[in-house]
Amino acid sequence: MTNKKQIAALRLTIKWFEKQIKPRDCGWMYTTIDGLEHRIAELKKGVKGVSWNINQCLKWTKKRKKN
């Protein structure tokens, strides 16, 4: 997927989250939106995402639990 398409998808996701925000107990949504905006900024700079497969994620998770 191109950076432009990823940015478009992330912006749509941000709009969806913004519509879901309620007056209370939605702090995590703001955090998620901030993370998505950070990713958009990285894509604009040309930073490519890390493509991990499920085995890499499981190894990383196990390693983190040991520490």
Contacts in CASP RR format, 6 or more apart in sequence:
PFRMAT RR
TARGET T0000
AUTHOR 0000-0000-0000
METHOD contacts of the structure
MODEL  1
MTNKKQIAALRLTIKWFEKQIKPRDCGWMYTTIDGLEHRIAELKKGVKGV
SWNINQCLKWTKKRKKN
1 9 0 8 1.000
3 43 0 8 1.000
3 44 0 8 1.000
3 46 0 8 1.000
6 39 0 8 1.000
6 43 0 8 1.000
7 40 0 8 1.000
7 43 0 8 1.000
7 44 0 8 1.000
10 36 0 8 1.000
10 39 0 8 1.000
10 40 0 8 1.000
10 43 0 8 1.000
11 40 0 8 1.000
13 36 0 8 1.000
14 33 0 8 1.000
14 36 0 8 1.000
14 37 0 8 1.000
17 29 0 8 1.000
17 32 0 8 1.000
17 33 0 8 1.000
17 36 0 8 1.000
18 33 0 8 1.000
20 26 0 8 1.000
20 29 0 8 1.000
21 29 0 8 1.000
21 30 0 8 1.000
42 49 0 8 1.000
52 60 0 8 1.000
END
